[in-house]
């Protein structure tokens, strides 16, 4: 299937500026590392240990 069958009218070729703009958009480098938070199992284990080692709630004076 040719592209002329898909278009209702002929499309003009891109100008040098348009080609440069598209090339710049396509070849733009991506950031190597995002700023998104990363899951770390060590931190989860540390929070669990700190929760288990935290002091218990004080009892009311009449509950002995």
BELCORDA-V886175 format. One record per pair of residues at least 12 apart in sequence whose ideal C-beta (glycine too) atoms are under 8 Angstrom apart, sorted by the first residue. I is the first residue (numbers start at 1). J is the second residue. Records with the same first field share a line. If there is no record, write none. Layout:
I->J  J
//
This chain:
none
//
